């Protein structure tokens, strides 16, 4: 909420002092010639876009009045106690709505993931383990298999079930080194079924992936998402005898 209040004040700073905000707002086609006017217009759009994302009612006239008062350094028209109370109430309301939205997304992702895995399990070459992991062997390697405490070098791509790629070591320009017992549960299980040179396509239900939380992939992988990886095990590092 503090960030939004700052943005609201910021937009008023860039509005031309020669023309009042309310007066300009009444014009059907206000001038957008100068850099200041254009920037002010863009800031107005950006601020309202951000406010709309809060999914709460916005009174545009009151918003403009608050921006004017901020710009002209006028005393607030409501008390500090009222300001604090409304911020607290809106913050609580926004958090509740976000919580409900996340729960709705998580429930939908679970249902879509279960349907995807049910159909996927029928495909030729797909192996289903007791944990619910599904995998296909694209290429078999040679040699020993890594254990839980081993470090391995892998190349991989990560996909949502709609095919959208959300992560890739190939795009980063080189393989990555991971410890088997420190990766996603589905990864850890699959890696121990692979030997150097193997390449698998693995299908991770939510409980073997990121679970009910959003992943650390910029919010691309939502809560309770089923995800797909293509993993190539390049080598096992310093495997104990």
C-alpha positions in Angstrom: 0.0 0.0 0.0 2.9 2.4 0.7 4.2 1.8 -2.8 0.8 2.7 -4.3 0.6 5.8 -2.2 4.0 6.8 -3.4 3.1 6.2 -7.0 -0.1 8.3 -6.6 2.0 11.2 -5.3 4.6 10.7 -8.0 2.0 11.1 -10.8 0.9 14.4 -9.4 4.4 15.8 -9.4 4.7 15.5 -13.2 1.4 17.1 -13.9 1.7 20.6 -15.4 1.1 23.3 -12.8 -0.5 25.6 -15.4 -3.4 23.2 -15.9 -5.3 21.6 -13.0 -5.8 17.9 -13.0 -9.6 18.1 -12.5 -9.8 20.7 -15.3 -7.8 18.5 -17.7 -9.9 15.5 -16.7 -13.0 17.3 -17.9 -11.6 17.8 -21.4 -12.7 15.2 -23.9 -9.4 15.3 -25.7 -6.7 16.9 -23.4 -3.4 17.9 -25.1 -0.7 15.3 -25.0 2.1 17.3 -26.7 4.9 17.8 -24.2 7.0 15.1 -22.6 5.5 16.1 -19.2 2.0 15.7 -20.5 2.7 12.3 -22.1 4.6 11.0 -19.1 1.7 12.2 -16.8 -0.7 10.3 -19.0 1.4 7.1 -19.0 1.8 7.4 -15.2 -2.0 7.8 -14.8 -2.6 4.6 -16.9 0.1 2.7 -14.9 -1.2 3.7 -11.5 -4.8 2.8 -12.3 -3.6 -0.5 -13.9 -1.8 -1.3 -10.6 -4.9 -0.3 -8.5 -7.2 -2.5 -10.7 -5.0 -5.5 -9.9 -5.9 -5.0 -6.2 -9.4 -6.0 -7.2 -11.0 -3.3 -5.1 -13.3 -0.4 -5.9 -11.6 2.8 -7.0 -13.4 6.2 -7.0 -11.7 8.2 -9.7 -12.9 11.6 -8.5 -11.6 10.9 -5.0 -8.3 9.6 -6.5 -7.9 12.8 -8.5 -8.7 14.9 -5.4 -6.0 13.0 -3.4 -3.5 13.6 -6.2 -4.3 17.3 -6.3 -3.9 17.6 -2.5 -0.6 15.8 -2.6 0.7 17.9 -5.5 -0.3 21.2 -3.8 0.9 20.1 -0.3 -2.6 20.5 1.1 -3.6 18.9 4.4 -5.3 15.5 4.0 -9.1 15.7 4.0 -9.4 12.7 6.3 -7.6 12.1 9.6 -4.4 10.1 10.0 -6.4 7.6 12.0 -8.8 7.2 9.1 -6.0 6.9 6.7 -4.3 4.2 8.8 -7.6 2.4 9.2 -8.5 2.3 5.5 -5.0 1.2 4.5 -5.3 -1.7 7.1 -8.7 -2.6 5.8 -7.8 -2.6 2.2 -4.6 -4.5 2.9 -6.6 -7.2 4.7 -9.1 -7.4 2.0 -6.5 -7.6 -0.8 -4.7 -10.4 1.1 -7.9 -12.4 1.5 -8.7 -12.1 -2.2 -5.2 -13.1 -3.1 -5.4 -16.1 -0.8 -8.7 -17.1 -2.4 -7.3 -16.7 -5.9 -4.2 -18.8 -5.1 -6.5 -21.5 -3.6 -8.6 -21.4 -6.8 -5.5 -21.7 -9.0 -4.1 -24.5 -6.9 -7.3 -26.5 -7.1 -7.6 -26.1 -10.9 -3.9 -27.0 -11.4 -4.4 -30.2 -9.3 -7.4 -31.3 -11.4 -5.7 -30.4 -14.7 -2.5 -32.2 -13.6 -4.4 -35.4 -12.6 -6.2 -35.5 -15.9 -2.9 -35.0 -17.8 -1.1 -37.7 -15.9 -4.0 -40.1 -16.4 -3.8 -39.8 -20.1 0.0 -39.6 -20.2 0.3 -42.9 -18.3 -1.4 -44.7 -21.3 1.2 -43.5 -23.8 3.8 -46.0 -25.1 7.0 -46.2 -23.2 5.7 -44.3 -20.1 6.7 -45.9 -16.8 4.8 -45.1 -13.6 6.5 -45.5 -10.3 4.9 -46.1 -6.9 5.4 -42.5 -5.9 3.4 -41.2 -8.9 6.5 -40.2 -11.0 6.1 -40.9 -14.7 9.1 -41.1 -17.1 10.1 -42.1 -20.6 13.6 -43.2 -21.5 14.7 -41.2 -24.5 18.3 -42.5 -24.4 20.0 -45.0 -22.2 23.5 -44.4 -20.9 26.2 -46.6 -19.6 27.9 -47.2 -16.3 26.9 -46.7 -12.7 23.8 -44.9 -11.2 24.1 -42.0 -8.8 23.1 -42.2 -5.2 21.3 -39.7 -3.0 24.5 -38.0 -1.8 26.2 -37.8 -5.2 26.7 -34.7 -7.2 25.8 -34.8 -10.9 26.1 -32.7 -14.0 22.9 -32.3 -16.0 21.4 -30.5 -18.9 17.6 -30.0 -18.7 14.5 -28.2 -20.0 11.4 -27.6 -17.9 7.9 -27.4 -19.3 4.4 -26.8 -18.1 1.8 -29.4 -19.3 0.7 -27.0 -22.0 4.2 -27.2 -23.5 5.4 -23.8 -22.4 9.1 -23.8 -21.5 9.9 -22.1 -18.2 13.5 -23.1 -17.5 16.5 -24.4 -19.5 20.1 -25.0 -18.9 20.6 -25.0 -22.7 19.4 -21.4 -22.9 21.8 -20.4 -20.1 24.7 -21.7 -22.2 25.9 -24.8 -20.2 25.0 -27.7 -18.0 24.5 -27.3 -14.3 25.8 -29.2 -11.3 23.3 -30.4 -8.6 23.3 -32.8 -5.7 20.8 -35.5 -6.0 19.3 -35.1 -2.5 18.9 -31.3 -2.9 16.7 -31.2 -6.0 12.9 -31.7 -6.4 11.7 -35.1 -5.1 10.7 -36.2 -8.6 14.1 -35.2 -9.9 15.9 -37.1 -7.2 13.9 -40.3 -7.9 14.5 -40.1 -11.6 18.2 -39.3 -11.4 18.8 -42.5 -9.5 17.3 -44.4 -12.3 19.7 -42.8 -14.8 23.3 -43.5 -15.6 25.8 -41.2 -17.4 24.7 -40.5 -20.9 21.0 -41.2 -20.2 18.3 -38.8 -21.2 14.8 -39.1 -19.7 11.5 -37.2 -20.0 10.0 -37.0 -16.5 6.5 -36.0 -15.5 6.2 -34.7 -12.0 2.9 -34.5 -10.1 2.6 -31.5 -7.8 3.7 -33.4 -4.7 7.0 -34.4 -6.4 7.5 -30.9 -7.8 6.9 -27.5 -6.2 3.8 -28.5 -4.3 1.2 -25.8 -3.2 3.7 -22.9 -3.4 4.6 -20.8 -6.4 8.0 -21.8 -7.7 11.1 -19.7 -7.9 10.6 -19.3 -11.7 9.1 -15.8 -11.7 5.6 -17.1 -10.9 5.4 -19.0 -14.2 4.9 -22.3 -12.4 1.7 -21.9 -10.3 0.8 -23.7 -7.1 0.1 -27.5 -7.4 1.4 -27.6 -11.0 2.3 -30.8 -12.7 5.5 -30.2 -14.7 7.6 -31.9 -17.3 11.4 -32.1 -17.6 13.7 -33.4 -20.2 16.9 -34.3 -18.2 20.2 -35.5 -19.6 22.7 -36.9 -17.1 26.1 -36.0 -18.3 28.3 -37.3 -15.5 28.5 -38.2 -11.9 31.0 -36.1 -10.0 33.4 -37.6 -7.4 31.2 -40.7 -6.9 32.4 -42.5 -3.8 33.6 -46.1 -4.3 
